[in-house]
């Protein structure tokens, strides 16, 4: 029985498949700056994005780059992570926001847009 289990489910996938899915979504997010995905996927990658940006804010840049490359696939996206680390230097957490857009045709899944918050600079 599934009583009182509050974890979000992402289908019947193995651990490696979930990790690859999250890494590709995070890479796409940093490549494009925003994503339109289902609400469940957005809620699952939001803490990963926050952790990657916090690692980018680290003072030891070489170690930060090594840690970022464990999560982000492309060099272009890892450069954008470092830029985001500089952009959010004064913010401690909550770098992204999830905005509902529509319901998907076919299965009526909630489609949301996950994007960076606006910072005054």
C-alpha angles and dihedrals in degrees: 000000000000099000118150095000106138100180118121113246123220099186132271101319133140122245092258092051092051091048092050091047093051092045092052092047092049091048091050090048093055092042095054103023093232140037136204106215139135119293094246094054091046092052091049097050097041095082090045090054090049092051092050092051091048089053089050090055089060115120093227099075098187092054090045091053091051092050092047092051089059089065107025120063105202132056091226092056092047090054089052089051089056090049089051089051090057092043093054096041093128097040116084100196144339098072096160137050130204116220120187113233113170147316116272117246113246103026102024093233115168110256115203136178117232113200143155118277117247114258124193111239 
